[in-house]
Amino acid sequence: MQSCLEYLEAVPWVGEEEEEKVVSSVLRLQSEGIGVTPVLKRVSSDISKPHKDTFSHILELVLKSNEERGRREMKSVVLKLLRENNCLPSSSGSVDSYNEIIYGSCRSCLDSILILFKQAAEPEFSSNSTDCREPVVKQIYLEADNLSWMLEILTDRQAADEFAVMWASQQELASLHTKLPIVSRHHVSCITAKLFVGIGKGELLPSKDTRNLLLQTWLQPLINDYSWLQHGSRSFDRKVVEEGIGRTILTLPLEEQQSILLSWLGSFLKSGDNCPNLQRAFEVWWRRTFVRPYAESGNTRRLDHVTTPKVTEH
């Protein structure tokens, strides 16, 4: 028996199925009083350090990496493993602590982007040498990419509503946006686009005020960068983004829909293909306003007919 345990301790276990078989067999031996600790050390630890500390360290390593390939691959791996964790039963306390760690990193990235934007918006920045400008531009990209990745994680964990609140409140960052060359700033607009897509799909459910503030703060910067995003970003899906923006607008009260869509119309008529095409949202707003204005007193009966289910008495 001892030689078998020594063999199991030394040999690789190939695949999850084999690992589960070995562990379940060894645990049965343990219940019979046989010492199996050396074998089980492969899948359990005596270290009392909380898992959240390890997760925080892994997250920090990925976020601070600037090696493109390793960074890209580990972002994909961590995202996949967290998705697997999302499917497992766990206490709400551990879920909340992981989300707090992610949000702490989000705030740190936001602070960094704001500092970098201020630096890049200085009048003398554009006259600096390429060697001086490139590190700032690259760091803006890295921080924006970090935020986009963490937004994806939070969306998977159904915990991204607070991210929308944070992003909608970045008025200073949005005001600096126009002062930077588009090549430096367009990565930030990708975050806005991803938020609109998430809201449009119902993956994020921020409050009405947050949705309105998000549109008021970030829609115009997104429009300003739209041509570049279409042609300069391989991952940018115009149809998906436009559907997300339109659906987000249509969740607002009718008066706010009108204000935003009329402002968009002015931009669209000037820029055409270089502006998001929100025609479908415009058509829905038009019909709500002119074709079936349910809220008017003359149509309250019609509204009741549409919204109130018929009750059959038995």
Rosetta blueprint (number, residue, H / E / L):
1 M L
2 Q H
3 S H
4 C H
5 L H
6 E H
7 Y H
8 L H
9 E H
10 A H
11 V L
12 P L
13 W L
14 V L
15 G H
16 E H
17 E H
18 E H
19 E H
20 E H
21 K H
22 V H
23 V H
24 S H
25 S H
26 V H
27 L H
28 R H
29 L H
30 Q H
31 S H
32 E L
33 G L
34 I L
35 G L
36 V L
37 T H
38 P H
39 V H
40 L H
41 K L
42 R L
43 V L
44 S L
45 S L
46 D L
47 I L
48 S L
49 K L
50 P L
51 H H
52 K H
53 D H
54 T H
55 F H
56 S H
57 H H
58 I H
59 L H
60 E H
61 L H
62 V H
63 L H
64 K H
65 S L
66 N L
67 E L
68 E H
69 R H
70 G H
71 R H
72 R H
73 E H
74 M H
75 K H
76 S H
77 V H
78 V H
79 L H
80 K H
81 L H
82 L H
83 R H
84 E H
85 N H
86 N H
87 C L
88 L L
89 P L
90 S L
91 S L
92 S H
93 G H
94 S H
95 V H
96 D H
97 S H
98 Y H
99 N H
100 E H
101 I H
102 I H
103 Y H
104 G H
105 S H
106 C H
107 R H
108 S H
109 C H
110 L H
111 D H
112 S H
113 I H
114 L H
115 I H
116 L H
117 F H
118 K H
119 Q H
120 A H
121 A H
122 E L
123 P L
124 E L
125 F H
126 S H
127 S H
128 N L
129 S L
130 T H
131 D H
132 C H
133 R H
134 E H
135 P H
136 V H
137 V H
138 K H
139 Q H
140 I H
141 Y H
142 L H
143 E H
144 A H
145 D H
146 N H
147 L H
148 S H
149 W H
150 M H
151 L H
152 E H
153 I H
154 L H
155 T H
156 D H
157 R L
158 Q L
159 A L
160 A L
161 D H
162 E H
163 F H
164 A H
165 V H
166 M H
167 W H
168 A H
169 S L
170 Q L
171 Q H
172 E H
173 L H
174 A H
175 S H
176 L H
177 H H
178 T L
179 K L
180 L L
181 P L
182 I H
183 V H
184 S H
185 R H
186 H H
187 H H
188 V H
189 S H
190 C H
191 I H
192 T H
193 A H
194 K H
195 L H
196 F H
197 V H
198 G H
199 I H
200 G H
201 K L
202 G L
203 E L
204 L L
205 L L
206 P L
207 S L
208 K H
209 D H
210 T H
211 R H
212 N H
213 L H
214 L H
215 L H
216 Q H
217 T H
218 W H
219 L H
220 Q H
221 P H
222 L H
223 I H
224 N H
225 D L
226 Y H
227 S H
228 W H
229 L H
230 Q H
231 H H
232 G H
233 S L
234 R L
235 S L
236 F L
237 D L
238 R H
239 K H
240 V H
241 V H
242 E H
243 E H
244 G H
245 I H
246 G H
247 R H
248 T H
249 I H
250 L H
251 T L
252 L L
253 P L
254 L H
255 E H
256 E H
257 Q H
258 Q H
259 S H
260 I H
261 L H
262 L H
263 S H
264 W H
265 L H
266 G H
267 S H
268 F H
269 L H
270 K H
271 S H
272 G H
273 D H
274 N H
275 C L
276 P L
277 N L
278 L L
279 Q H
280 R H
281 A H
282 F H
283 E H
284 V H
285 W H
286 W H
287 R H
288 R H
289 T H
290 F H
291 V H
292 R L
293 P L
294 Y L
295 A L
296 E L
297 S H
298 G H
299 N H
300 T H
301 R H
302 R H
303 L H
304 D H
305 H H
306 V H
307 T H
308 T L
309 P L
310 K L
311 V L
312 T L
313 E L
314 H L
